[in-house]
Amino acid sequence: MGLVSGAAAQGYLTLEAAVRTGLKNNYNILIAENERRIVENNNNLGEAGLLPVVDANTGKNWSVQDVEQQFRNDPEPLIRDNARSSTASSSVSGLYVIDAGSFFTIQRLGVLSEQSRLEAKVIIENTIADITTAYYRLVLEQQRYVMIQNTLELSEERRRISKDKYELGRASKQEFLAAQVDYNTDLTAIINQEEVIANARIQLNELMGMEPQQEMAIKDTILVSREIELDDLLNSANLNNPQLLAAQRQINIAHLQLRELHAQRLPQLELFGSYNRQLTEAEAGFLLSNRSRGFNYGLTARLNLFNGFVLNNRIQSARIVEQNEVLRLKSLKLALESDINEVYNSYRIGLRLLEVAQSNYEVAVENADISLERYRLGNTSALEFREAQQNALAAEARLINALYTIKAAEIELNRLAGTVVSGL
């Protein structure tokens, strides 16, 4: 909230400030960042099984028994009621398993960490693109508001002129009432546009992680680039698109999982050792006290000879998984290239339509100005003036719509090419 309020206090919310706020507050980004941290926390030698396991144990047992013991050389039995005994023990043991698969596991965990960063980047870039689109959508709706407001002012001027003419007897009451109806129509349009702007502001606030009613002031124009080239987009996508890079990492992960399974055919070596201490005390028995301490250590080699073809089946399935990941990458790359070509076509057509819209707008505005002046002089009808006014309004609407369409295509192209940040 501070960034938006600060921007508004200093003037107007800029696109850069909106993106910074979204990167800080957007919940999807925060969740993606936490998921990335979880994966990176798991990227360590212990998770891969490359560190020993060390356990410490300690304990003490007590017992109370009635004892009757008959010794070979003593005809009298030894009878002891409530004979107490206790055993205290403690030990430290360690186990280190040497498994070839662990070396592939640590590599796989590293690739998973890279993949998690790329997946987080996908969320970040998508959010930036959404914020940018929503920002310019709000700019568009504000420009529409100004456009409708200008039309309303012209309608007010026409209403005033027709009223003066009616009062002077130079125009009929019907003409004045028609001007009043058109004015009310334009007034309704501007009220409806206020609702559209409010909803566009709410959508932008949501993407920035702000409260829906958070106020903001935006004063910006839609500027489009005319220098985007298709080959540059395709090359950049192959190098920078995070979704494509994440799919490449997924192939590496599948390959390392296959190597891990192959490693299960190799011998597994276990190194173990322990240090033990034990003290036993008894009020009856052959030994009244027994104390021991020392080391135990050893080496065990294990090799699985047959497990019902389970490992073979897992290896075959892992090969298929790896092949599927390769196919997914090819499919994703084809879809990405298709999307870039499709959006680029819309971008190029939009530039051509923009030239037509710009030229048509200039003509329509000039025609509306002439019609207004002719209407003041009484040389044209109210119907002709309203038609010229509506034509100018439609021409301006097509112009700003063309600008927004091009800008939206430009944002999408930057997202697909993995350059949405540099494209701001």
NUKE-403753 format. One record per residue: residue in one letter; y, x, z of N, C-alpha, C in turn. Coordinates in steps of 0.05 Angstrom, whole numbers, plus 32768, in hexadecimal, padded with zeros to 4 digits. Last residue first. Layout:
# residues N
AYXZYXZYXZ;...
This chain:
# residues 424
L7FBE80C07E687FD280B07E767FEE80B87E6D;G7F9780E07E527FA580CD7E407FBA80BD7E4D;S7F7E80FB7E797F92810A7E697FA180F87E57;V7F5C80D17E897F7080DD7E9C7F8680EB7E8D;V7F3C80C67E5E7F4E80B07E687F6380BC7E7B;T7F1780E07E407F3280ED7E437F4680D97E4E;G7EE780CE7E2E7EE880DD7E477F0280EB7E4C;A7EE580AD7E037EE580CA7DFD7EE580DB7E16;L7EE8807C7E1C7ED080837E0E7ECE80A17E09;R7F1E807F7E2E7F08807C7E417EED80857E34;N7F3A80837DFE7F3B80997E117F2580987E26;L7F2D80517DE97F2580697DDB7F2580817DEE;E7F4780307E0F7F2A802F7E0C7F1F80487DFE;I7F7C803D7E057F7180427E207F5280437E1E;E7F80802B7DCF7F8580477DD67F79804E7DF1;A7F797FF57DD67F6580047DC67F6880227DCC;A7FA77FE97DF37F8D7FE47DFF7F777FF47DF1;K7FCD7FF77DCD7FCC80067DE67FB180027DF3;I7FC37FD07DA67FC07FED7D9F7FBD7FFD7DB9;T7FCF7FA37DC37FB57FA67DB87FAF7FC37DB1;Y80067FAB7DCF7FF27FAA7DE57FD67FAF7DDA;L801C7FA87D9B801F7FC07DAC800A7FC17DC2;A800D7F747D8E80037F8A7D7E80057FA47D8E;N802B7F587DB3800E7F567DB480017F6D7DA4;I805E7F637DA280567F6F7DBC80377F6C7DBF;L805B7F497D6F80637F657D7180587F717D8C;R80507F147D79803C7F247D6980427F427D6D;A807F7F077D9580657F067DA280507F167D94;E80A47F0C7D6C80A67F1E7D82808C7F1F7D92;A80927EE17D4C80927EFD7D4180947F117D58;A809A7EB57D6D807F7EBC7D64807D7ED97D5A;L80D27EB77D7180C17EB97D8980A57EC17D81;A80E17EAF7D3C80E87EC87D4980D77ECD7D62;N80CC7E7C7D3580C27E927D2480C97EAD7D31;Q80EC7E5F7D5980CF7E617D5E80C37E787D4E;Q811E7E647D3E811A7E6E7D5A80FD7E727D60;A81137E4A7D0F811A7E677D0E81167E747D2A;E810B7E177D2480F57E247D1580FA7E437D14;R813C7E0C7D3981257E0E7D4B810E7E1C7D3D;F815B7E0A7D0A81607E1E7D1E81497E227D31;E81437DDE7CF181427DF87CE481477E0F7CF8;L81517DB77D1681357DBC7D1081327DD77D03;A81887DB67D14817B7DBE7D2D815E7DC57D28;S81A07DCF7CD481977DBA7CE7818B7DC77D00;T81DD7DF17CC381C07DEF7CC381B87DDA7CD8;N82137DF37CCA82097DF77CAE81EA7DF57CAD;G822E7DF37CF982267DDA7CEE821B7DDB7CD2;L823A7E217D13824E7E187CFF82467DFD7CF2;R820D7E277D3282277E247D3F823C7E187D2C;Y81E87E2E7D0981E77E157D1982017E117D28;R81F77E5F7CF781F97E497CE481F97E2E7CF4;E81E87E7D7D2482047E7C7D1B82097E657D09;L81B17E737D2481C17E6C7D3B81DF7E697D33;S81A27E8A7CF3819E7E6D7CF781AF7E637D0F;I81AC7EC07CFD81BB7EB27CE881BA7E937CEC;D81877EC97D2581A37ECD7D2B81B47EBE7D16;A81577EBF7D09815E7EAE7D20817C7EB17D27;N81587EE87CE481597ECC7CDB81617EBA7CF1;E81537F147D06816B7F117CF5816F7EF47CEC;V81207F097D1A81377F0A7D2C81517F067D1C;A81017F0D7CEB81027EF47CFA811A7EF37D0D;V81087F437CDD81117F2E7CCB81147F137CDA;E80F17F5C7D09810D7F617D0281187F4C7CF0;Y80BC7F487D0680CD7F417D1D80EB7F467D16;N80A97F5E7CD780AC7F417CD980BE7F397CF0;S80A77F947CE780B87F8C7CD080BE7F6E7CD2;Q80827F917D11809D7F9C7D1580B17F927D00;A80557F7D7CF780617F6D7D0C807E7F767D12;V80497FA77CD480507F8D7CC9805F7F7C7CDE;E803E7FCF7CFA80547FD37CE6805D7FB87CDA;L80137FB87D14802B7FBD7D2380437FC17D10;L7FEA7FB87CEF7FF67F9F7CF680107FA27D05;R7FE07FEF7CF17FEA7FE37CD87FF77FC87CDE;L7FCE7FF57D257FE680037D1C7FF27FF87D03;G7FA07FD57D247FB77FCD7D357FD07FDB7D2D;I7F7F7FF27D037F897FD97CF97FA17FD07D09;R7F77801D7D287F8480227D0E7F8F80087D02;Y7F5D80017D527F7680107D577F8580157D3D;S7F307FED7D3A7F447FDA7D457F5E7FE87D49;N7F18801E7D2F7F1F800D7D197F347FF87D22;Y7F0F802F7D647F22803E7D537F2A802E7D3B;V7EE8800C7D747F03800A7D817F1780197D70;E7EBF801D7D527EC880017D517EE47FFF7D5D;N7EB880537D5F7EBF804B7D437ECB802F7D42;I7EAA804D7D957EC2805C7D8E7ECB80557D71;D7E7A80307D907E9180257D9F7EAB80337D97;S7E5B80567D757E61803B7D697E79802F7D76;E7E58807F7D9A7E6480847D807E6C806A7D72;L7E3C80627DC27E56806D7DC87E6580737DAE;A7E0C80567DAA7E1D80407DB27E3A804A7DB7;L7DF9808B7DA27DFE807A7D8B7E1180637D92;K7DF4809A7DD87E0680A97DC67E0D80997DAE;L7DCE80767DEB7DE980767DF67DFD80847DE4;S7DA280857DCB7DAD806A7DC97DC980697DD4;K7D9B80B97DDE7DA180B57DC17DAD80997DBD;L7D9080AE7E147DA780BE7E0D7DAF80BA7DF0;R7D6180917E0E7D7980847E1A7D9280937E13;L7D3F80B87DFB7D4680A27DEA7D5E80937DF4;V7D3D80D97E287D4780E47E0F7D5080CD7DFC;E7D2580B57E4B7D4080BE7E517D4D80CB7E38;N7CF280B07E337D0580997E347D2180A17E3A;Q7CDE80E37E3C7CE280DA7E207CF680C27E1F;E7CD980E07E747CEB80F47E677CF280EC7E4A;V7CB380B87E787CCE80B47E847CE280C77E77;I7C8880D27E617C9380BA7E547CAF80B47E5E;R7C7F80F97E877C8681017E6C7C9380E97E5D;A7C7180D97EB37C8A80E97EB47C9380F27E98;S7C4080C67EA27C5680B37EA57C7180C27EA6;Q7C2380F67EA37C2680E87E8A7C3D80D47E8B;I7C2681017EDA7C3281147EC77C3781067EAC;R7C0980D77EEF7C2680DA7EF67C3480EC7EE2;N7BD780E17EDA7BE580C87ED27C0380CA7ED8;N7BCB81117EF47BCD81107ED77BDC80F87ECD;L7BCA80FF7F297BDE81127F217BE281127F03;V7B9C80DE7F287BB780D37F2F7BCD80E57F25;F7B6880EC7F207B7A80EC7F087B9580E17F0E;G7B5180F27F537B4D80D97F447B6080D67F2C;N7B5D81257F627B69810F7F717B6780F57F61;F7B4481657F6B7B40814C7F5D7B4D81367F6E;L7B5781947F837B4581967F6C7B41817C7F5D;N7B8F81B17F9F7B8281987F997B70819B7F80;L7B9181E47FCB7B9181DE7FAF7B8281C47FAA;R7BAF820B7FFD7BA381F27FF67BA681ED7FD8;A7BAC823B80307BB0823680137BA1821C800C;T7BC98250806B7BB7823D805F7BBF82398041;L7BCE827C80A17BD5827780857BC082648079;G7BEA828580E37BD5828580CF7BE0827D80B3;Y7BED828A812A7BF9828B81107BE2828C80FC;N7C018287816E7BED827F815A7BFB8280813E;F7C0F82AC81A97C1682A4818E7BFD829B817F;G7C14829A81EF7C0F82AB81D97C16829E81BE;R7BFA828C82307C10828C821D7C09829F8206;S7BE1826D826B7BDD827A82517BF682788241;R7BC3826582AA7BDC8269829C7BD682778282;N7BA5823F82DB7BA0824C82C17BBB824D82B2;S7B888234831A7BA08239830A7B99824782F1;L7B578228832C7B6D821C833A7B878220832B;L7B1C821B830C7B35822A830A7B4B821B8319;F7AF481F8831B7AEE8214831A7B078225831A;G7B0E81C7834A7B0381D083317AFE81EE8332;A7B4C81B083667B2F81B283677B2681BB834B;E7B8181B3835F7B7881B6837A7B5A81B7837C;A7B9E81D683287B8C81C183327B8481C7834F;E7BC881E482F17BC381E8830D7BB381D08317;T7BD8820682B67BC881F082C27BC381F782DF;L7C07821382847C00821882A07BF1820082AB;Q7C17823182467C09821B82547C0282248271;R7C39823C82097C37824282257C2B822B8233;N7C3A825581C67C32824181DA7C32824C81F6;Y7C55825881867C54826681A07C4F825081B5;S7C3C825981437C45824B815B7C44825E8173;G7C3A825180FC7C3A826181147C448251812B;F7C28825080B77C2E824380D07C2C825780E7;L7C2E824580737C31825980887C38824B80A2;E7C0C822E803C7C19822680557C17823D8069;L7C0F82247FF77C0A8237800D7C1A822E8025;Q7BED82067FC37C0282027FD77BFB82147FEF;P7BE082137F7E7BD982147F9A7BF282117FAC;L7BF381E17F4C7BF181FC7F567BEA81FC7F74;R7BFA81AD7F3F7BE181B97F377BDD81D67F42;Q7C2E81A27F4C7C1A81997F5F7BFE81A37F57;A7C4C81B07F217C4981C47F367C3581BC7F4B;H7C4F81827F037C3E81987EFA7C3881AC7F10;L7C7681687F227C5B815D7F217C4781737F18;E7CA381877F177C9981847F337C7C817B7F33;R7CA9817F7EE17CA1819A7EEA7C9781997F07;L7CB981497EE27CA081507ED57C96816C7EDE;Q7CEA81507EFB7CD681417F097CBA81467EFC;L7D04816D7ED37CFE817B7EEC7CE9816B7EFC;H7D0981447EAC7CFA815C7EA67CF2816B7EC0;A7D2A81207EC77D0F81177EC07CFE812F7EB9;I7D5881407ECB7D4B81367EE37D2E812E7EDD;N7D6681467E967D5F815D7EA57D5081557EBF;I7D7381107E8B7D5C811D7E7C7D5381367E8C;Q7D9F810A7EAB7D8780FB7EB17D6F81067EA2;R7DC581297E927DBA81337EAB7DA181247EB2;Q7DCF81077E677DC381217E627DB7812D7E7B;A7DE880DD7E837DCE80D87E757DC080F27E6E;A7E1780F77E927E0480EE7EA77DE880E97E9B;L7E2F80FD7E607E2781157E6F7E13810E7E85;L7E3980C77E557E2880D67E447E1D80EF7E52;Q7E5D80BC7E7E7E4480AD7E7C7E3080BB7E6B;P7E8880DF7E747E7780E37E8B7E5D80D37E8B;N7E9A81007E3A7E9380E57E447E8080E77E5C;N7EA281347E277EAF812C7E407EA781107E4A;L7E8781427DF87E8C81577E0C7E94814B7E27;N7E8481147DDA7E6C81247DDD7E6F81397DF4;A7EBA81057DDA7EA680F57DE87E8D81047DED;S7ED2812D7DBA7ED8812B7DD77EC4811B7DE6;N7EBC811F7D897EB781397D947EBC81397DB2;L7ED380EC7D827EB680EF7D837EAE810A7D8F;L7F0A80F77D827EFE80E57D967EE080E97D99;D7F1081177D567F1681227D707F0A81117D86;D7F0280F37D2D7EF1810A7D327EF781177D4E;L7F2E80CE7D317F1280C67D377F0080DE7D3D;E7F6C80D97D517F5A80DF7D3A7F3D80D97D43;I7FAC80C27D617F9080C37D697F7E80C67D50;E7FE280BC7D597FD780D67D527FB980D87D59;R800280957D6C7FF980927D517FE980AA7D47;S800580727DAA8001808C7D9B7FF780867D7F;V803680477DC5801C804C7DBA801C80667DAB;L8054802B7DFE8056803F7DE9803A80467DDF;I80717FF77E1C80577FFF7E11805B80127DFA;T809A80047E5580967FFB7E39807B80047E30;D80AE7FEB7E9680A17FFF7E8480A07FF37E68;K80B37FDE7ED480C57FDE7EBD80BC7FF47EAA;I809D7FBA7F0A80957FCB7EF380AA7FC87EDD;A80937FB37F4E80A77FB17F39809F7FC57F23;M806C7F8B7F7980717FA47F6B80857F9F7F55;E804D7F6F7FB380627F6F7F9E80657F8A7F92;Q800F7F567FC380207F6E7FC480347F6E7FAD;Q7FEA7F2E7FC380077F267FC3801A7F3E7FC4;P7FB87F487FC77FBF7F397FAE7FDD7F337FAC;E7FBA7F8C7FDE7FB97F6F7FE47FC37F607FCC;M7F987FBE7FB67FAE7FB47FC57FAA7F967FCB;G7F797FDC7F937F707FD97FAF7F857FCE7FC1;M7F867FDC7F5F7F927FF27F707F897FF07F8D;L7F6D7FAE7F4E7F637FC87F457F6E7FDF7F55;E7F8E7F897F687F727F8B7F6F7F677FA67F67;N7FBF7F907F4E7FBD7F967F6B7FA07F9A7F73;L7FB17F7D7F1C7FB87F997F1F7FB67FA17F3C;Q7FAA7F477F297F947F577F1D7F997F747F20;I7FDD7F397F3A7FC77F377F4C7FAF7F487F43;R7FF97F3E7F0A80007F507F217FE97F507F35;A7FE37F157EED7FE07F307EE37FE67F447EF9;N7FF57EEA7F0C7FD97EEF7F0A7FD37F0B7F00;A802D7EEE7F0280237EF07F1D80057EF67F1D;I802E7EE67ECA80377F007ED6802C7F037EF2;V801E7EB17EC8800E7EC57EBB80147EE17EC6;E80487E987EE3802D7E977EEE801B7EAD7EE2;E80717EA27EBF80737EAD7EDA80587EAD7EE8;Q80607E837E94805E7EA07E9280627EAE7EAD;N806C7E507EA680507E587EA2804D7E767EA1;I80A47E557EA380977E517EBD80797E587EBC;I80AA7E5B7E6D80B27E727E7E80A67E6E7E9A;A80997E2A7E5A808B7E427E5280917E597E64;T80BF7E077E7080A37E057E7980937E1F7E72;L80EA7E187E5280EB7E1C7E6F80CF7E1A7E7A;D80DA7E077E1F80DD7E247E2480DE7E2A7E42;T80DC7DCF7E2980C37DDC7E2080C47DFA7E26;N81117DC87E3580FD7DC37E4A80E27DD07E43;Y81277DD37E02812E7DE37E19811A7DE07E2F;D81117DA97DE581097DC57DDE81107DD87DF5;V812C7D7F7DFE810E7D807DFF81057D9D7DF9;Q81617D8A7DF081597D897E0C813B7D8C7E0F;A815F7D847DB981657D9F7DC4815E7DA07DE1;A81557D4E7DB881417D607DAD81457D7D7DB7;L81857D3A7DCC816C7D377DDC81567D497DD2;F81A77D497DA281AB7D547DBD81927D527DCE;E81927D2A7D7981927D477D7681967D547D91;Q819B7CF77D8E817F7D007D89817E7D1E7D86;K81D17CF17D8D81C57CF57DA781A87CFF7DA4;S81ED7D177D5481E17CFF7D6181D57D067D7D;A822D7D367D4D820F7D377D4D82057D1E7D5C;R82627D307D5382597D3E7D3B823B7D407D38;G82787D1C7D8082717D097D6B82687D167D52;L82817D3B7DAA82977D3A7D9782907D277D80;E82517D377DC382697D2C7DD182807D2A7DBE;Y82317D517D9E822C7D357DA482457D287DB1;K82457D857DA182477D767D8882447D587D8D;D82387D927DD582547D927DCD82577D817DB3;K82007D8F7DD1820E7D7D7DE3822B7D7B7DDB;S81F67DB77DAD81EF7D9C7DA481FD7D877DB7;I82057DE37DCC82137DDD7DB3820E7DC07DAB;R81E17DE07DF781FE7DDE7DFC820D7DD67DE3;R81B17DE77DDC81B67DCE7DEA81D47DCA7DF0;R81B87E1A7DC881B57E047DB581BB7DEA7DC3;E81B97E367DF881D07E377DE781D07E207DD3;E81857E2B7E0A819C7E227E1A81B67E227E09;S81697E467DE281667E287DE4817D7E1C7DF5;L81787E797DEF81807E6E7DD5817E7E4F7DD5;E81607E7D7E20817D7E7F7E1F81877E747E04;L812A7E797E1181367E647E2281557E657E21;T81247EA87DF681227E8F7DE7812F7E787DF7;N812A7ECB7E21813E7ECC7E0B813D7EB27DFB;Q80FB7EBC7E3C81167EB87E48812C7EB97E34;I80D47ECD7E1A80D77EB07E1E80F27EAA7E2A;M80DE7F047E1F80DF7EF77E0580E47ED97E08;V80D47F0C7E5580EF7F127E4B80F37F047E30;Y809E7EFF7E5480B07EF07E6580CD7EF37E5B;R80897F277E3580887F0B7E2B809C7EFA7E3B;Q80927F517E5780A17F507E3E80A07F347E32;Q806D7F427E7F808A7F437E85809B7F437E6C;E803E7F487E6280467F2D7E6B80637F2D7E73;L803F7F807E59803F7F6D7E4380497F527E4C;V803B7F937E8E80537F9A7E7D80567F867E66;L80087F807E99801F7F767EA880397F7B7E99;R7FEC7FA07E767FEB7F837E7380027F767E82;Y7FF57FD17E8A80037FCA7E7180017FAC7E6B;Y7FD57FCB7EB87FF17FD27EBA80007FCA7EA1;A7FA27FC17EA27FAF7FAC7EB27FCD7FB27EB5;T7F9A7FF47E8A7F9A7FDB7E7A7FA97FC57E89;T7F9B80147EB77FAE80197EA27FB180007E90;I7F7080007ED47F8A7FFF7EE07FA080027ECA;D7F46800B7EB07F4C7FEF7EB87F687FED7EC3;A7F4880437EAF7F4D80347E967F5480177E9C;I7F3C804D7EE57F5680567EDA7F5C80467EC0;T7F0880397EE57F1D802C7EF67F3980347EEC;N7EEE805B7EC37EEF803F7EBC7F0580317ECC;E7EF5808B7EDF7F0280887EC57F03806B7EBD;I7ED6807F7F0E7EF380867F107F0180817EF5;I7EA380757EF97EB180607F087ECF80667F09;V7E9980A87EE37E9980907ED27EA980797EE0;K7E9A80C77F107EB080CB7EFD7EB180B37EEA;A7E6B80B87F287E8480B27F357E9B80B47F22;E7E4A80CE7F017E4A80B17F057E6280A87F14;L7E5581047F0A7E5B80F87EF07E5C80DA7EF2;R7E41810B7F3E7E5E81107F397E6681037F1E;S7E0B81007F347E1B80EE7F467E3980F27F42;Q7DFD812B7F147DFD81107F087E0D80FD7F1A;E7E0081557F397E1281557F217E1481387F16;S7DD781447F5A7DF281477F657E0681467F4E;L7DAC81487F387DB3812E7F427DD0812E7F4E;V7DAB817F7F327DB3816F7F1B7DBA81537F24;G7D9A818D7F677DB481967F5C7DBD81867F44;L7D6981757F687D7D816B7F7A7D9981747F71;R7D4E81957F427D5381787F3D7D69816D7F4F;Q7D4D81C57F5D7D5C81C37F447D6281A67F3E;I7D2C81B77F877D4781BF7F8D7D5881BF7F74;T7CFC81AC7F6A7D0A81977F797D27819E7F7F;F7CEB81DC7F587CF681C97F447D0581B27F52;F7CDC81F17F887CF182007F787CFC81EE7F62;S7CB481D07F987CCD81CF7FA77CE381DD7F97;G7C8781DB7F7A7C9781C47F737CB281C37F80;A7C6E82057F947C7E820B7F7C7C8F81F47F74;D7C72820C7FD87C6981FA7FC37C7B81FF7FAB;I7C64822180157C6C822D7FFB7C60821C7FE5;V7C78820C80527C678205803B7C7382118022;Y7C76821D80937C858222807A7C72821F8063;L7C7E820B80D57C6E820880BD7C7F820C80A5;G7C7C821C811B7C8A821B81017C76821980EA;S7C84820B815F7C73820F81487C84820D812E;V7C83821681A27C958216818B7C84821C8173;S7C7181F581E07C6B820481C87C81820281B3;S7C5781EA82217C6E81EB820F7C6681FC81F7;S7C3A81C9825A7C3881D882417C5281D68231;A7C1881BF82967C3281C182897C2F81D28270;T7BF0819782BC7BF081A982A57C0C81A88299;S7BD2818D82FD7BE8818A82EA7BE6819E82D4;S7BB1816883307BB1817D831C7BC981788309;R7B96815683707BAB8156835C7BA9816D8349;A7B67812E838E7B6D814983847B818147836D;N7B56810383AD7B72810583A47B7A8121839C;D7B23812683D07B30810D83C87B4D811283C1;R7AEE814E83C47B0B814F83C77B17813483BE;I7AB4817083D47AC0815583D07ADE815783D7;L7A82819783BF7A9F819883C67AAB817C83BF;P7A40819683DB7A53818F83C77A70819183D2;E7A1781C983F17A2981B483F97A3D81AE83E3;P79FB81F383DA79EE81D983DD7A0181C283E5;D7A10821D83AA7A19821183C37A0D81F583C6;N7A058230837979FD8240838F7A06823583AB;R7A188207835679FC8210835579F4821F836E;F7A4081D283717A3E81ED83667A2181F68368;Q7A5A819583667A4281A183707A3F81BC8362;Q7A93816F83767A88818483667A7081918374;E7ABB813983727AA2814283807A948156836E;V7AFC812183787AEB8134836C7AD28139837E;D7B2A80F283647B1780F883797B018109836D;Q7B6A810583497B4E80FD83467B3F81028360;V7BA5810383247B9A810183407B7E80F5833E;S7BCE812882F87BB7811782FD7BAF8118831A;W7C03813482C87BF8813482E47BE0812182E5;N7C20815C82967C0F8146829D7C06814A82BA;K7C59816B826E7C4A817082877C3A8158828E;G7C76818D82347C6D817682437C5E817E825C;T7C94819C81F57C8F81A282117C8681898220;N7C9F81B781B57C9281A381C67C9081AD81E3;A7CC281BF81787CBE81C881947CB381B181A4;D7CBA81D281347CB981BE81497CB681CB8164;V7CD281DF80F47CCE81EA810F7CCF81D48123;V7CC681EA80B27CC881D580C67CC181E180E1;P7CEB821280827CD5820D80947CDB81F580A7;L7D0381FE80417D088209805C7CF18202806E;L7CFA81E480127CFA820180117D01820E802C;G7CFC81AD80087CE481B880157CE381D78014;A7D2A81957FF77D18819F7FE37CFE81AB7FEE;E7D44818C80267D3A817580177D26817D8002;G7D5181C280327D3F81B380437D33819B8035;L7D7781D1800C7D5C81DE800C7D4881CE801D;N7D9A81997FF07D9881B080027D7B81B98002;N7DB681637FE27DB1817B7FD17DB181947FE4;N7DC5813980017DA8813E7FFD7DA281577FED;N7DFC813A7FFC7DF0814180167DD281478014;E7E0181277FC87E0681437FCD7DFC814C7FE8;V7DF480F17FD07DE381017FBF7DE7811F7FC4;I7E1F80E37FF27E0380E07FFB7DF180F27FEB;R7E4B80EB7FD17E4880FC7FE87E2B80FA7FF3;R7E4380C27FAC7E4280DE7FA37E3E80F07FBB;E7E4C80967FCD7E31809A7FC17E2E80B67FB7;N7E83809D7FD77E70809F7FED7E5380A37FE2;E7E9780957FA37E9B80AF7FB07E8780B37FC7;A7E8A80607F9A7E7E80757F897E8080907F96;I7EAB80487FC17E8D80467FC37E80805B7FB3;L7EDD80567FAD7ED5805F7FC87EB7805E7FCB;I7EDC803B7F7C7EDE80587F7C7ED580637F97;N7EDA80067F8D7EC480117F7D7EC4802F7F7C;Y7F0A80017FA97EF180017FB87EDA800C7FA7;N7F4580277FA37F3280167F957F1680187FA2;N7F68804C7FBB7F6180347FCA7F4A80237FBC;K7F71807A7F9D7F70807C7FBA7F6380647FC7;L7F7380697F697F60807E7F707F5C80817F8E;G7F9E80457F6D7F83803B7F687F6E80507F6F;T7FC980687F767FC280557F8A7FA6804A7F86;R7FC880847F457FC480927F5E7FBC807F7F74;V7FD480597F227FB980677F207FB480767F3A;A8008804D7F327FF380397F337FD780457F33;A8022807D7F26802080747F42800A805F7F45;E801D807C7EEE801180927EFD800E808A7F1B;L803B804F7EE0801E804F7EDB801180657EEC;T806A803E7F148062804B7EFB8044804A7EF8;L8092800E7F30807780197F30807180257F15;Y80D7801F7F3980C2800F7F2D80A8801E7F2F;G80F880317F6F80FF80277F5480E880157F4B;Q80EC803D7FA380FB80517F94810480477F78;A80CF80117FB280E780177FC080F9802A7FB1;A80A380147F9080B57FFE7F8D80D080037F9A;A808B80427FA5809480427F8980A8802C7F85;G807F80317FD9809280477FD5809C80487FB8;S805B80097FCF807480027FDB808980187FD7;V803280287FB8803F80127FA8805A800C7FB4;L8026804A7FE2802E80557FC8803D80407FB8;G80188028800C802F803A800F803880447FF4;M7FE880118000800080008000801980118000;
